[in-house]
Amino acid sequence: MKKNLSLSFLLTFWSIIATAQQQFDLIIIGGGASGTSAGIAAGRMGTNTLILESSSWVGGMLTSAGVSAIDGNHRLLSGIWGEFRDSLIARYGSQQALATGWVSNTLFEPKVGQEILKNMLLSTPNLELSLESEWKSAFYNNGQWTVTYRRGNKDWIVISKILIDATELGDVAASIGLPYRLGMDARSEIGEEFAPEKSNSIIQDLTFVATLQDFGKGNDRTIPKPEGYDPSEFACACAHADPITDQAPTLDCDKMLAYGKLPNGKYMINWPNCGNDHYVNLVELSPEDRLLEIEKAKQTTLRFVYYIQHELGYKHLGLVENEYPSQDQLPLIPYHRESRRFEGNVTFTLPHVRSPYQTENPYFKTGVAVGDYTIDHHHKKNPNAPAIDFIKIRVPSYTIPLGALVPKNHPALILAEKSISVSNIVNGATRLQPVVLGIGQASGVLASVAINQGSSLQNVSIRQVQQELLDQKAFLMPFLDVSPSDPHFQVIQKAGALGILKGEGVPYLWANQTWFHPDRLVSEFEWVSGIRTYYPELREYWGASGANLTIGRMIEILSITKTPIKLEDFGKVWANFGLEGKPTLDKILNRRDVAVITDALLPLFQFEIDWEGNLKM
């Protein structure tokens, strides 16, 4: 009998070990905005993927934090962000049905956003989602990650080749000792003229968002008066001025509430001006101390809700019911605007955003995620924050370099969410929802390409990552005038990533722009300036004029490079790609033509580049 019991025990023990040490290609810790999109992208590429999320929801800041008003990228519907927006339109009936508040073109109920993202995850092949799973440790040794997490009352162990840190604050990368920056960078260290003279540990205010619901006039939904309530804390909440348009301040409480008006009579309360922003740097605190500080942020929000109801008279607006799976009817997590910023293969700083074509190294050629929102920082709740005139830091739309997602000298860890290698100032733009979705998608693709190539992250093919992203209808370059539905979208994106045809960047209100201008004519000099990087024979060639580029001149110039292209080759391009006109020697070429010809006849996208965007020799 004892022998049978021992055998039974051993079988049970080894069964538990086998189950607990389940193997994956990729583990993603954090099911927020970036973790969700990373999992979808990787699973679709056949990568056996696990997402560990500590809460019962996915989507992070878009859903669990209640920030359900999308900032930016209204016309840059890149990849998974575009799919999510299309799903919202299908759910609510039209784009106009999402434009309920003036802060955004896309507002939705957090519960609806969570349902859509979760359904996207559950319909993705090769992907396992483990909710209410708290990671405990992560170690990398002998080419393998070992992650321990707790679900229910049991610890589980899983292993993988690559890991993505998609936590809100970069906790996984920090746990293995990777170097990072936190707070404001010093001007001399980061090379940004708008940065403070000395570095400090001050981060952006966080917000514990509230979602209110209109219960109808005559209903009193006023919450109990919070402890420490003082109406003077919110006295200027109804005063509003748009700092970019420089409009005169208005005193309009209805406008303040309409800022985050959601469909179906709900309101997102995420108001920076004498509202519920809350300053605390909890990044390096213990989990217990974080919870204490988060509770203080909740109380700030509850005081503001009481002010709205009691002082401003909106008693019929109460905390939403049945929106979040929480006892206090508040979101599950706070809205973190800032995280640790780890040291990557490159650091994305302000010069690369403001003047991408003039920097020493062309990071833009390695672009994998795009954004158009202006640099936006929240520091009103911390009087010790150095004054930085963020309104003067005008930038065009931009692309994030792949090297910012890869920590220096680590072969198998990818940075996501808000922990990528950027400066403190630039984080004010890269932290926004559609950009973080793009970062996540790029992370999942990067992991999958490395796994498929049998390569470390440090040796991955950047061009292959970009090609896979293009196949998933993601933007590499922020060209707003050529959408993924354009038949030449991919080749135009490639022309931009190659640096052959540069975009025209424009700082514009709260939705900055970069234009490709596909119908604009190309000069000989512009084209030669773009391709001479790839042809040594053209680096000292000064025979290109400012005249419009023709097919005949393109053939002549390429003959210098010993590239055998003939007029009949152009005929095949016109037949296959549906370009306008006829391919004669005197045919004047526009930017669309040149992008298509380049991709069809010249193998330039096959040339590998390094993390700085320079051609590998």
N, C-alpha and C positions, 0 to 999 in steps of 0.2 A: 504493500500500500504506500509506504514512504517513497519507494522508487517511482511509482506512478505519479505521486504528487510532485516529486522533484522534476520529472520529465515535463509535466504540465507547466510547472513554474518556468522552466527554461524556455519552453516553446513560447509562452506568453511574453517572457522577458525579451527574447530575440524578435518577436513580432513587434513589440513596442519600439525597440531600437530601429528596426527596419522602417517602420512608419515614421518615426520621429526624424530620421535622417533622410527624408525625401530629397531627391536631387532635382535641381532645375538648371537651366542655362543661365537664367537671369532672375535675381531677386530685387524687387523694388520696395524700399522701406518708406512708406508714406503714400496714402491714396488720395492726396490732395489734387490740385489742378495739374501739376506736372507729373505726379505719379500715375494718375489716371490716363493721361495722354501717352505717357511712356509705355504703359502696359498695353494699350490698344495698338500702338505702332509696332511694338515688338511681337506681340501675338500674331498680328497679321502677316509678319515676315517669317512665321514658323518657329519663332523662338519660344521655347518652353519657359514660361514666365510665372512668377508668383508676386502678388502685391500684398504687403502686410499693412493694414490700416488699423490704428488704435481705436477709432470711433466706429459707430454703426453706419456712418455715411461716407460716401466718396465725394470728391470735388473740392475739398478744402475751402479756400477763400470764396469761391463762387457760390458755395452751398452751405457748408458747415459753419462758415463764419458770417453768412448772411449778406455778403457783398455782391448781391445779385443785380448789379448795374455795371455793364461792361464798359471799361475805360479804353477807348481807342480801337483801332483796327476795324472800323466799320466798313471800310472799302478794301481792306487787306484780309480777305477771308481765307486765311492760310490753313490748309490741311484739316486737322481735327477741330480746330476752332471754327472753321467754316461749316463742318458737319454739325457741330453742336448748335450753331446759330440756325442752320437750316431746320434742325429738329425742333427748335423753339418756334420757328415760324409755322411749321406744320402743326404744332400743338396749339398755338394761339390763333392761327388762321391767316396771319399776314405780318409783314414787317412793321406796318403801322401800329398793329396791336401791341408791339413790344416797345414802342416809343412813347411810353406813358409819363416819364419824368424827363426834365430838361438836362439832367447830367449825362444822359447817354441815349444812344439810338437803340439799345438792347437792354431791356429790363424784364425780369421774370421772377416768379415766386421761387424761393430757394428749394422748396420741396419738389417742384417740377424739374428744376435743373438737376437735382440729385437723381431723380427717377430716370431722366434721359441718360445721364452719364453712367449710371449703374447698368442700365439696359445695354448701352454700348459695350461696357466691359463684359457683361454676361454673354453677349453674342459674339465676342471675339474668340477665335480658336486659340488653342495652346496657352490659355491664360487662366490662372486660378486666383481668385480673390478671397482673402482671408480677413474678414472684418473683426472688430473688437479683439485685435491681436497686437499686443504690446511687445515691441522688440526689446530684448534685454542685453544682448551683446552681439558684436560682429567682429570676426577675426579673419584675416587673410594670411594664408600660409600655403606654401607649395602649390601655388597656382589655383587655390580654391578658397572661396568664402565659406565660413561656417557661421550661421546666424541662429541665435536662440531667441525664441519669442514665447510669450504666454498667451494662451487662449483658453477661456474658461478657468479651470483650476489646474491646468496642466502646462508644463513646459515642453516645447517642441524644438527640434533641431532640423535645420534645412541647410543644404549646401548648394553652391552655384559657382559658375565661372566668373561672372561679373555682377556687381552690385550698383544700384543707383540710390544715392541719398536724396530722397524727395521729401524729407522731413521739413517742417515749417522753419526750423531754426538751424539746420545743418548739424544735428546732434550726432549722426552716425560718423561723419567725417571727423568731427571733433573728438569722438571717443577713441579713434585710432591715432590721434596725435598729429593730424595734418595742420600745418600752420595756416592761420587766418587773420583777417583784419576785422575789427568790429568798431563801429563809430565813424567819426569823420576823419578823413585822411589829411595829412599835412600837405600843404601846397608844394613844398620842395620834393616830397617823396613821391607824389602821384603825378606831378607835372600838369596840374590844372589851376589856372589863374584864379578861378572862383572859389577854390578850396580855402579853408582857414589857414592861417600861418602855422598853427600848431595842431597836431592831431589830438583827438579826445575820444572818449567812450560814449558820446551822446548819439543815440539812434533816433529814428523817427518815432513820433507818437504812435501807439497802437490804438485800436478802437474795438470795443465790444459792441457790435452792432445790435440794434433792436429792430424787430419788424412789427409794425403796428397795423391794425385792421380797423376800417371804418365800420362801426357797429350801428351807425345811423343816428341822426339827430334825436336828442331826447334820452339816449342811453348814456349812463355815467359809468365809464370804465376806469376811472381814476384809481391808480394804485395807492397803497398806503404810503404816507409820507416817509421817504427814506431818512435814515439817520444821518445827521450832519447836513441836511438840505439847507442851502442858502441861495435864494433866487438871483443874487448878484453874480453868481458864478456863470450864469447864462444870459446876462442882461443884454448882450449885443448879438444874440443868436439870430434875430430877424434882420439885422443889417447885412446887406450883401453887396459886394462889388466884385466884378470880374477883373482880376488883375491883368489879364492879357489884353482884353479889349479896352481897359482903362475907363470903363463906364463909371459914372458917379454912383456912390452907394445908394441903395434903396432900402427902405424899412418896410418889409413885406413878409409877414409870417407865413402866409399861404405859399409864397414862392419858396421859402425855406423848406417847407414840407414837401412841395412838389418836386424838389430836387431829386428825391429818390422814390417818386410815386411808382408803384408796381401795378401790374394788372390785377383786376378783381378787388379793387378798393383797399390795397395794402400799401404800406409805406416803409421804405428802408431808411432807418435813422442812422446815418453815418455822416454826421455834419461836423466839419472842422472848425467853423467860426463860432467860438463860445459855445461849442456843442459837446459831443461825447468823445472826442479824442482824449487820450489819457497817456501821460508820459510815465514810462517805467522801462528800464533796461533789465529785462528778466532773462536774457539769453543765457548767461552763464550761471544762473541760479540753480539750486537743486530742484527736483520735481515738486517737492513739498513747498518750497518757497515760491516757485512759479504759481502754484495754485492760489497761494495767499495774495499774490500781486494781481492775478487775474480776477479774483473776487473784488478787489478794489476797483478795477476797471469796470466790472459789472455794476458796481454801486454808482460810479460816475454816470453810466448810461441810465440807470434807474432814476437818478436825480434829474437828469435831463428829460426823461419821459414824464416825470411828475411835473416838471416845469411846463412842458408843452400842454399837459392836461389842466393843471391847476392855475398857472399864471396866464397862459395864452388862451385858455378857454376851449381847448380841443378835447373835452371830456369824452366825446364819443369815439375817440381814437384810443384803442386799448391794445395791450400785448396780444399778438395774434394767437389764435388757438389752433392746435393740431397742425402746426407747420413744422416744428422741430420735435424730435424724440427726446425732449428734456422736461424735467419737472417744473422749471422756472419759466418756461415758454420763451427762453432766450436761445440764441444759436449755441452750437456745441463747442466752438473755439473762438478765440479773439481773432481779429484781423491784424496779422503781423505784417508790417510794411518793410521790415528790415530783419536780416539774419546775419550770421557769420558770412564773411565773404572769403572764400578759400583761394589760395595761390594757385592759379592755373598755368597751363602752358603759355597762355597770353593773358594779359589783363586789359579788359575793355574799358577805356577811359574816355573822357570828354573829347579830346581831339579826334578820336576815331569816329565819334558820333557827329561832331560838327563839320569836320572836313575829311571824310573818309578817303578821298582821292589825293590828298596832299600830305598824308602822314608818311613817315619813313618806311613803314611796312604796311602792305595793303591787306589788312585784316579782312576787309570787306569781301575779298575773293574766297574766304573760307566761311561765308555767311550761311547760317542754318535756321535762323528764326528772326522775324521782323516785328517792328513796332513803330507806331506813329504818334503816340501820346507824348506830350511835352514832359520835361523833367519836373516832377512835382514832389515836393517834400512837405511833411507836416511837422512843425516844431513849435506850434503856438502854445502848447501846454508846458513847455520847459523854458523858463526865463533865462537859463544859463546857456542855451544853445547860441553859438555865434551867429550873428546876422549874416545870411548869404542871400544875395538878391537873385533868387532863382528865376525871376521873370526876365532878367537880362540874359540868362543862359538859353538863348533861342537855338533850336536845333532842327534839322530836317528829320524825316523818318530815317530809320537805320536798320542794319542787320547785325545780329550778334555772331561773333566768330566762334567756330566750333571749339577752338582751343580754350575758351573760357569755361567750357563744361568739363574739361579734363584736368584734374590736379597734377601738378608737376611730379614727375618721377613715380607715379603709381600706375601699375599696368592694368588695373581691373576695377577702378572706382570711377563713377561718373557723378558729377554735381548737377543738381536740378533745383527746382523751385527758386528761392531767392539767394541761394548760396553759391552762385557761379562767381567767377573771377571778374568782378567789375569794381569800379571805384564807388565810393559812397554817393557821390553826386549822380553818377549814371544809374545807380540802383533806383533812383527816383523815377526812372522810365522803364527799366527792365522788370520791375516788380509787378507790373499790371497784368490783369487776368489773361488776355489773349496772348501776350508775350510769354507768360509762364506756361500756358498750354503748348506754345510752340517750342519752348525749351524742353518740355517733357517729350514731345514728339521726336525732337532731334536726339534726345537721350536714348529713347527706345530704339531708334534707327541705328545710332552709333553702336550701341551694345550688340545689336543683331549683326551688323556688318563685321564687327570684330570677331564675333563668334563664328560666323560663316567663313571668314577668311582664316580662322585659326590664328589670329593676330592679337598681340597686346594692344591696348588702346593707344599707346604711344606710337605704334607703327601702322595704325589703320589708314586706309585710303580715304582721304578727305573727299576726293571727287566721287568715290563710290557712295559715301554717306549722302552727299548732295544729290546724286542721281536717284537714290532710293526715296529721298524726301520729295523730289520732283514727281516721282511716280505716285506718291501719296498726295499730290496736289498741294504741296506746301510751297511757300515762297522762300527763295534764297535771298532775293533782292526786293526791296519794298516798292516795286513799280506799280503804282495804283491804277495806271491806265491800261494795263494788260492783265486780265483776270485769268484764272485757271480754265475758264470755258473757252478762251481764245485758242484756236488750233495751233498757234505758234507760241503758246505760253512757255513751254519748256525751253525752246531754243533761245527765246528772248531772255529768260532767266539765266541761261548758261552764258550768253553774250555778256550779261552784266557781271556774272561771277568770274568770267575770264578777264574782265577789265577791258574788253575790246570796245564796248560801247557803254559809256558812263551815264548814270542818271542825273537829272537836274533836281537838286534838293532845295526845298522851300520851307522855312519855318512858317507855319500857318495855324494861328489860333490854338485850339486844343487837339487838332488832328493834322500834324505835320505831314509834309508831302515829299515824294520823290517821283518824278515823271520820266518815263522812257521815251515818249514821243515817237511811236513806231513809224509815223508817216513823214518824219523830218528827214531831209536829205543829208547824206554823209559826204564830208570832204575827203579827198585823198589823204590829207595830213592826219585827220582824225582817225581814219582806219589804220594807217600805218603806225601811228602812235600806239594804237591798241594792240596790234599783233607783233610789234617788234620784240617784245619780251620773249616770244616763242620762237623767233627766227633770228639767230645771231647775225645772219647776213644783212638784216635790216637795221641793226642797232646803230650803224653809222651812215645809214642811207638818208639823204636829204633831198631826194628827187621827187617827193610828194608835195603837190601844190595845194592851195586852198580851193581848187576847183572841185566841182561835184564829182564824186567817184562814179565811174562807169565800169561795166563788165570788161570792156577792152583794157582799161587801165589796171583793173584788178589782175587780169591775166598777165599783163606786162610786169607788174611789180612782183607777183608771185614767181615769175620765171627766174628772178634773181635768187630765189631761195631753192631753186631746182625742184619746185613743186609742179608736177605735170598736170595742169588743168587746162582744158580746152573749152571752146564755146559750146560744143555738144554736151559737155557735162552740165552746163547751166540749163540746157534744155530739159534734161532729166529732173533737175531740181524744180523747175517751173511746173513740170508735169506732175511731180509727186506731191508738191506742197501748195499748189494753187496760188502762186504769187500773181500779182497784177501785171498786165502788159506782156510784152514778148521779150525773150532774152537775146537781144541783139548786142553787138559790140558797143554801140553808143547808148545803150540803155542806162539811164541814170538811176542809181540805187538809193533807196531810203533805208532807214535803220532796221525795219522789219526784214527787208531783202537781205541785208548784210548778215543779220543774225541767222537767218535760215541757211544762207550759202555757207557760212562759217561752220555750222553744225553738220551740214551735209557733205561738204567737200574737204574740210580741214579737220584733222583729228586732235584739235587743241584741248578738248576736255579730257583727253586721255593723259595729258601731261600732268604728273603728280606735283602737288604743291606742299610746302611745309606749313607749320602752324601759323606762321606770320603772313602766309599768302604768297610767299616767294616760290619761284619755280625750283623744283629739286633738280640739281645738276647731276 
